[in-house]
Structures are given as C-alpha cells and as structure tokens.
C-alpha cells in the first residue's frame, strides 16, 4: 500500500503530467469548443444532411408531378378533382371515408 502511494505521489509531483491531465479535462469539458459540443454538432450536422436529402427527393418528385400536370390535361383534371374537389357542372361528388 505504501509503495502504491509512493508511486502515486511521484505521478502527482510531476508537473508536466498534471498539466497534461488538466489540459485534457479543460478541452473535454470546459472550453468553448469542447469535445462534447463537437460530438453534438456532428450529430446535428448528420441529421441536417439526411433532412436535406429528404427535401431534395421531395422537390424532384414535385417537379416531375408539375411537369406531368403541364403536359397532360387528363392528369391535370385528375389532380384538380382529387386535391381540390373540383367538379363539372351537373355533377355530384360523394366523398367516402374509410375507417
């Protein structure tokens, strides 16, 4: 037990090792750009990249729908009927809601 305390005292007495340990603690927890914040920011960045890809896919899908609506009148009529419940004169629309 005395031998372990003697070795521990030598380690604590070494100013370079204590300085290195204190620096490591400071950089990990207390600095303005500490490691914990960097890890959190990297996770946020990855989530934002995934979200960006999702929205790019949605934009491409919407562009293809718009292109189809501009070129095909039947598709435009179908879209107007389904999305906005438009109808022709002398026509009744029944909306059936399934449970």
C-alpha positions in Angstrom: 0.0 0.0 0.0 2.9 2.3 0.9 4.5 1.5 -2.5 1.4 2.5 -4.4 1.0 5.8 -2.5 4.7 6.5 -3.2 4.2 5.9 -7.0 1.0 8.0 -6.9 2.8 10.8 -5.2 5.6 10.7 -7.8 3.0 11.0 -10.6 1.2 13.9 -8.9 4.6 15.6 -8.3 5.3 15.5 -12.0 4.2 19.0 -13.2 4.1 18.0 -16.8 1.8 15.1 -16.3 -0.5 17.2 -14.0 -0.6 19.9 -16.6 -1.4 17.5 -19.4 -4.2 16.0 -17.4 -5.6 19.4 -16.5 -5.4 20.4 -20.2 -7.3 17.3 -21.2 -10.0 17.9 -18.7 -10.3 21.5 -19.8 -10.5 20.7 -23.5 -13.0 17.9 -23.0 -15.5 19.7 -20.7 -14.9 23.5 -20.2 -13.5 25.0 -23.4 -15.8 27.0 -25.8 -15.3 24.3 -28.4 -15.1 21.3 -26.1 -15.3 17.8 -27.4 -18.8 17.1 -26.1 -20.1 20.1 -28.1 -18.3 19.0 -31.2 -19.8 15.5 -31.0 -23.3 17.0 -30.6 -22.7 19.3 -33.6 -21.5 16.4 -35.7 -24.7 14.5 -34.9 -26.8 17.6 -35.7 -24.9 18.0 -39.0 -25.6 14.4 -40.0 -29.3 14.8 -39.2 -29.5 18.0 -41.2 -27.8 16.3 -44.2 -30.3 13.5 -44.0 -33.1 16.1 -43.9 -31.6 17.9 -46.9 -31.6 14.8 -48.9 -35.2 14.1 -48.0 -36.2 17.5 -49.2 -34.2 17.2 -52.4 -36.1 14.0 -53.2 -39.4 15.7 -52.4 -38.5 18.6 -54.7 -37.6 16.2 -57.5 -40.9 14.3 -57.0 -42.9 17.6 -57.1 -41.0 18.8 -60.2 -42.0 15.6 -62.0 -45.6 16.0 -60.9 -45.7 19.6 -62.1 -44.1 18.6 -65.4 -46.8 16.0 -65.8 -49.6 18.5 -65.0 -48.3 20.9 -67.5 -48.2 18.4 -70.3 -51.2 16.2 -69.8 -54.7 17.7 -69.4 -56.2 14.4 -68.1 -53.6 14.3 -65.3 -54.4 18.0 -64.5 -58.1 17.2 -64.3 -57.5 14.2 -62.1 -55.3 16.3 -59.8 -57.8 19.1 -59.5 -60.6 16.6 -58.7 -58.6 14.7 -56.1 -56.8 17.6 -54.4 -59.3 20.4 -54.6 -62.6 18.5 -55.1 -63.4 20.4 -58.3 -66.3 19.2 -60.4 -68.0 19.8 -63.7 -71.5 21.3 -64.0 -74.3 18.9 -63.4 -72.0 16.6 -61.5 -72.2 15.5 -57.8 -69.3 14.3 -55.8 -69.5 11.8 -53.0 -66.6 11.6 -50.6 -66.3 8.2 -49.0 -64.2 8.0 -45.8 -63.0 4.5 -44.8 -62.3 3.7 -41.2 
